[in-house]
């Protein structure tokens, strides 16, 4: 009897465990995000001016002006919360945080207007079809198109007459991040029927394909062109460890950007490049077991180097879309592993902490001493994007609709 009394409860425990419902990682993350982001909404809307939260450091939320490159991500995060929950609360606040960016449609002095406007106005247009949002996207594409340098065939990323960029000896720098702004151009060609924007995007993607990659398919951060002759003057970095190192977020922009280029063109060379980048990432001896990259794949202090949760969120989001086009189950498995890691206490903040941001441990720019090992609004944005894509795929739906 004593033996039986020990065996039966053990057997029942095993049976109960096998019959228990599987944890819904998406729903659990959404519940956590509701708590975090509501506090961040309240903080950013306190007072007479709506502010744009960027990070949380030294016990305080830091805010950025509307012309900062990250200014559209918080609005986009709120739109994603609306998409995930259907709760009009999120749409109402997303609209407030979107419409403070109205003037950006006319900004021409840097390339990040695609991030700033498509993540805010673009998502609002997709989800709510709000009157006037399409016009803002079109005007923004017109502004971005002014940065096209036809002799080089690229969109110039940074101006070199101001700030630290003026000290590098560059003439016409293009950063891999700029691949992320092409989505706006492709979309505006669909809106208007004017192929000019898509042609610029394709030209830029083709030149990036040609000039930004090493033989192992890691990407340089910066390629400096001669905008008159189109010649490459130099390949280097601004935010990575060294000119020849693989800056993690650059690799993330790379795989994401070429997956988007394939979405709009169906050109297999873009899909193949995204797959080559994925191959580089997951064959790298310095990719950690939890798949949350170090800030640079060649950082000299690995394994003590900072991790970059933002890179993992961007890569996971890209991998879900890449899986949809290729049906390579390995891509979804890797993305799922990244989401599991980011959802763990090692990276996801406990409710009521972290200033209201969802993820901890991201890196802005170590060489500039900027936002090192802190939450970042774009990490949260791409994390929610990845959750949306994961959920759609698991329902058999297209993860990203054009």
C-alpha positions in Angstrom: 0.0 0.0 0.0 2.8 2.3 0.9 4.4 1.8 -2.5 1.1 2.3 -4.3 0.4 5.4 -2.4 3.7 6.8 -3.7 3.3 5.7 -7.3 -0.3 6.8 -7.9 0.2 10.4 -7.0 3.3 10.6 -9.1 1.5 9.1 -12.1 -1.4 11.5 -11.6 1.1 14.4 -11.4 2.6 13.4 -14.8 -0.8 13.0 -16.3 -1.9 16.4 -15.0 1.2 18.0 -16.4 0.7 16.5 -19.8 -2.9 17.7 -19.9 -2.3 21.2 -18.6 -2.8 23.9 -21.2 0.3 25.2 -23.0 1.3 28.7 -21.9 0.1 31.3 -24.4 3.2 33.3 -24.7 1.6 36.0 -26.9 -1.4 36.5 -24.5 1.0 36.6 -21.5 3.2 39.2 -23.2 0.2 41.3 -24.1 -1.0 41.4 -20.5 2.4 42.5 -19.4 2.6 45.1 -22.1 -0.8 46.6 -21.0 0.6 47.3 -17.6 3.9 48.7 -18.8 2.6 50.8 -21.7 -0.3 52.3 -19.8 2.1 53.7 -17.3 4.3 55.0 -20.1 1.3 56.6 -21.9 0.2 58.3 -18.7 3.7 59.7 -18.0 4.2 60.9 -21.6 0.9 62.6 -21.7 1.1 64.3 -18.3 1.0 68.1 -18.5 0.1 70.2 -21.5 2.5 68.6 -24.1 2.6 65.1 -25.4 6.1 63.8 -25.2 7.9 60.9 -27.0 9.5 58.4 -24.6 12.7 57.0 -25.8 14.4 55.2 -22.9 14.7 55.0 -19.1 17.9 55.8 -17.3 18.9 56.8 -13.8 15.3 56.4 -12.6 13.9 58.8 -15.2 12.1 58.5 -18.6 14.0 60.3 -21.3 12.0 61.9 -24.1 13.1 63.0 -27.6 12.0 65.7 -30.0 9.9 65.0 -33.0 12.8 65.1 -35.4 14.8 62.4 -33.6 15.1 59.2 -35.6 13.2 57.2 -32.9 10.3 59.5 -32.7 7.8 57.3 -34.5 8.3 54.1 -32.6 6.2 54.8 -29.5 3.2 55.7 -31.7 3.8 52.5 -33.6 4.0 50.5 -30.4 0.6 51.8 -29.4 -0.9 51.0 -32.8 0.4 47.4 -32.4 -1.2 47.2 -29.0 -4.5 48.2 -30.7 -3.9 45.4 -33.2 -3.2 42.9 -30.5 -6.1 43.8 -28.2 -8.8 45.5 -30.3 -9.1 48.0 -27.4 -9.9 51.5 -28.6 -7.9 52.9 -25.7 -4.7 52.1 -27.6 -5.9 53.5 -30.9 -6.9 56.8 -29.2 -3.5 57.3 -27.7 -1.7 56.0 -30.7 -3.5 58.7 -32.7 -2.3 61.4 -30.3 1.3 60.2 -30.5 1.1 59.9 -34.3 -0.3 63.3 -35.0 2.4 65.2 -33.1 4.7 64.0 -35.9 2.8 65.9 -38.6 5.7 68.2 -39.5 8.1 65.3 -40.2 6.5 64.8 -43.6 8.5 67.8 -44.8 11.9 66.9 -43.1 14.6 66.4 -45.7 17.9 66.6 -43.7 18.1 62.9 -42.8 16.9 59.6 -44.1 15.0 58.2 -41.1 11.7 59.7 -42.0 10.6 56.2 -43.2 11.0 54.9 -39.6 9.4 58.0 -38.2 6.3 58.2 -40.4 5.6 54.7 -41.6 5.7 53.2 -38.1 3.3 55.8 -36.9 1.1 57.2 -39.7 1.6 54.0 -41.8 0.3 51.7 -39.0 -2.6 54.1 -38.3 -3.5 54.1 -41.9 -3.4 50.3 -42.1 -5.4 49.7 -39.0 -7.9 52.7 -39.1 -7.7 54.2 -42.6 -7.7 57.7 -41.0 -8.3 60.5 -43.3 -5.2 62.5 -44.2 -2.7 59.8 -43.1 -2.1 58.7 -46.6 -1.2 62.2 -47.7 1.3 62.4 -44.9 3.0 59.2 -46.1 3.1 60.5 -49.7 4.6 63.8 -48.7 7.2 62.0 -46.5 8.2 59.8 -49.5 8.6 63.0 -51.5 10.9 64.4 -48.8 12.9 61.2 -48.6 13.3 61.1 -52.4 15.2 64.4 -52.3 18.0 62.4 -50.7 18.4 60.2 -53.8 21.8 60.6 -55.5 21.3 59.3 -59.0 25.0 59.0 -60.0 25.5 56.7 -57.1 22.0 55.2 -57.2 21.5 55.5 -53.5 19.6 57.5 -50.8 22.1 59.4 -48.8 21.7 58.6 -45.1 23.4 61.4 -43.2 24.4 64.9 -44.1 28.0 65.6 -43.4 27.9 69.3 -42.6 26.9 68.9 -39.0 27.5 66.9 -35.8 29.9 64.0 -35.5 29.2 63.0 -39.0 31.1 66.0 -40.3 34.2 64.8 -38.5 34.6 61.5 -40.4 35.7 62.7 -43.8 32.7 61.2 -45.5 31.1 62.6 -48.7 27.9 60.6 -49.1 27.5 58.0 -46.4 24.9 55.2 -46.6 24.2 53.1 -43.6 22.6 49.6 -43.7 19.8 51.1 -41.5 18.6 52.9 -44.6 17.1 49.6 -46.0 14.4 50.1 -43.4 13.1 53.3 -45.0 12.5 51.6 -48.4 9.1 50.2 -47.2 7.6 53.7 -47.2 8.8 54.3 -50.8 7.4 51.0 -52.1 4.1 51.7 -50.3 3.7 55.2 -51.7 4.2 53.8 -55.3 1.2 51.6 -54.5 -0.8 54.5 -53.1 -0.1 56.8 -56.1 0.8 54.6 -59.0 3.9 56.7 -59.4 6.8 54.2 -59.9 9.4 56.8 -59.1 9.5 55.8 -55.5 9.7 52.1 -56.0 12.5 52.7 -58.6 14.5 54.6 -56.0 14.0 51.9 -53.5 15.1 49.2 -55.9 18.1 51.2 -57.0 19.1 51.7 -53.3 18.6 48.0 -52.5 20.6 46.9 -55.5 23.6 49.1 -54.6 23.4 47.9 -51.0 23.3 44.3 -52.2 26.4 45.1 -54.3 28.5 47.1 -51.9 27.5 46.6 -48.3 28.5 42.9 -47.8 31.5 40.9 -46.9 32.1 37.4 -48.3 30.6 35.8 -45.2 27.4 38.0 -45.7 27.9 40.1 -42.7 27.3 43.7 -43.5 29.3 46.8 -43.1 27.5 49.6 -41.2 28.6 52.5 -43.4 29.5 52.7 -47.1 30.7 56.2 -48.1 30.1 57.0 -51.8 31.3 59.6 -54.1 27.9 61.0 -55.1 29.3 62.4 -58.4 31.0 59.3 -59.7 29.2 56.6 -57.8 32.4 55.1 -56.6 32.8 53.6 -53.1 35.2 55.7 -51.1 35.3 53.7 -47.9 33.6 50.9 -45.9 33.5 51.5 -42.2 31.4 51.7 -39.0 29.9 54.4 -36.8 28.2 52.3 -34.1 30.0 49.0 -34.3 33.2 47.8 -32.6 35.4 48.3 -35.7 35.2 48.9 -39.4 35.4 45.1 -40.0 33.2 44.0 -37.2 29.6 42.8 -37.5 27.5 45.3 -35.5 24.5 43.4 -34.3 21.7 45.9 -35.1 23.2 46.4 -38.6 22.8 42.7 -39.2 19.2 42.9 -38.0 18.4 45.8 -40.3 20.0 43.8 -43.1 17.9 40.7 -42.8 14.7 42.7 -42.2 15.3 45.2 -45.0 15.9 42.6 -47.7 12.9 40.6 -46.6 10.8 43.7 -47.0 12.4 44.3 -50.5 11.3 40.8 -51.5 7.8 41.4 -50.2 7.3 44.3 -52.6 9.2 43.1 -55.6 9.2 39.2 -55.5 12.8 39.5 -56.7 14.5 36.3 -55.4 17.9 38.0 -55.1 16.6 39.9 -52.1 15.1 36.8 -50.6 18.4 35.0 -51.1 20.4 37.8 -49.5 18.1 37.7 -46.4 18.7 34.0 -46.2 22.4 34.4 -46.4 22.3 36.9 -43.6 20.3 34.5 -41.5 22.9 31.8 -42.3 25.7 34.1 -41.1 23.8 35.0 -37.9 23.1 31.5 -36.8 26.4 30.0 -37.8 28.3 32.7 -35.9 30.4 31.2 -33.1 29.5 34.3 -31.0 25.7 34.0 -31.3 24.7 33.2 -27.7 22.6 30.1 -26.9 19.6 32.2 -26.0 19.9 33.9 -29.4 19.9 37.4 -28.0 23.0 38.8 -29.7 25.9 40.7 -28.1 25.9 44.3 -29.3 28.6 43.4 -31.9 29.4 39.9 -33.1 33.1 40.7 -32.8 33.0 42.6 -29.5 36.4 41.9 -27.8 34.9 41.3 -24.3 32.5 38.5 -25.3 31.0 36.8 -23.2 30.9 39.8 -20.9 29.8 42.2 -23.6 26.4 43.9 -23.5 23.5 42.1 -25.1 21.2 43.9 -27.5 17.6 42.9 -27.0 16.6 45.3 -29.8 18.6 43.4 -32.3 16.9 40.1 -31.3 13.4 41.7 -31.6 14.2 43.0 -35.1 15.7 39.7 -36.2 12.8 37.7 -34.8 10.3 39.9 -36.6 12.2 39.5 -39.9 12.5 35.7 -39.4 8.7 35.2 -39.1 8.2 36.9 -42.5 11.1 35.1 -44.0 9.6 31.8 -42.8 6.4 32.6 -44.5 8.1 33.0 -47.9 10.5 30.1 -47.7 8.6 27.6 -45.4 11.9 26.9 -43.8 10.8 25.7 -40.4 14.2 26.6 -38.9 13.5 30.3 -39.3 10.3 30.1 -37.2 12.1 27.9 -34.6 14.8 30.5 -34.2 12.3 33.3 -34.0 10.3 31.4 -31.4 13.4 30.9 -29.4 14.2 34.6 -29.5 10.7 35.4 -28.3 11.0 32.9 -25.5 14.3 34.5 -24.4 13.0 38.0 -24.6 9.9 37.0 -22.7 12.0 35.7 -19.8 12.9 37.7 -16.7 16.4 38.1 -18.1 15.1 40.6 -20.7 11.5 41.4 -20.0 10.9 43.9 -17.2 8.6 43.0 -14.3 5.4 45.0 -14.3 5.7 48.4 -12.7 9.5 48.6 -13.4 11.8 49.8 -16.2 9.9 53.1 -16.6 7.1 51.3 -18.4 9.2 50.0 -21.2 8.7 46.3 -22.0 12.3 45.0 -22.6 15.5 45.7 -20.8 19.1 45.4 -22.0 19.3 47.1 -25.4 22.2 49.1 -26.8 22.1 52.3 -28.8 25.7 53.2 -29.6 28.6 52.1 -27.5 31.2 54.1 -29.5 29.1 57.2 -28.7 28.4 56.2 -25.1 24.7 56.5 -26.0 22.0 54.4 -24.4 24.1 51.5 -23.3 22.3 48.6 -21.6 19.0 50.4 -21.3 15.4 49.9 -22.6 14.8 51.4 -26.0 11.4 52.2 -27.6 12.3 50.5 -30.9 13.1 47.2 -29.0 9.5 47.3 -27.7 8.1 48.2 -31.2 9.8 45.2 -33.0 9.0 42.9 -30.1 5.3 43.5 -30.5 5.6 43.3 -34.2 7.2 39.9 -33.8 4.3 38.8 -31.5 1.8 39.9 -34.1 3.6 38.0 -36.9 4.0 34.9 -34.7 0.3 34.9 -33.9 -0.8 35.3 -37.5 1.5 32.5 -38.8 0.2 30.1 -36.2 -3.3 30.8 -37.4 -2.2 30.2 -41.0 -2.5 33.9 -41.9 -0.1 36.1 -43.9 2.1 37.6 -41.2 2.5 41.0 -43.0 0.0 42.5 -45.3 1.1 44.9 -47.9 
